[in-house]
Amino acid sequence: MITVRVVRDGSRKVTGLFVSGHSGYAEAGSDIICAGASTLVYTLANSLERICGIDTKYSTRIAEDTGDGNVSAEIIIPEGRMRDEGAADRAQVIMETIVLGFISLAQSANADGNRYIEIKEEY
């Protein structure tokens, strides 16, 4: 199962997104649920870098599949590394959009009682 952990601060802003596992829907390399999750993770990392100017070497760690289908990704909003307040606001919009993408993916994938993806929120 893919686990998505959304970390929020006291004002409910997303400060981190942690994704790990393999959905088990199909073999590694043919799994459309994992492909959807990977697309969301890479879109998030690229958007934070290109739209918000966040240097991904301080905010992103993605461990590639080592053959078992399991991957992990950690993406955080680094405090003090935003170029301006507008960048922080844009980063929140991007983070919330990706969280909604994971929620939609989970609702679709987990239909009929399947458990391919789980989303947990921490405050």
Buried (B, 14 or more C-beta within 10 A) or exposed (E): BBEBBBBBEEEEBBBBBBBBBBBBBBEBEEBEBBBBBBEBBEBBBEBBBEEBBBEBEEBBEBEEBEEEBBBBBBBBBBEEBBEEEEBBEBBBEBBBEBBEBBBEBBEEBBEEEBEBBBBEEEE
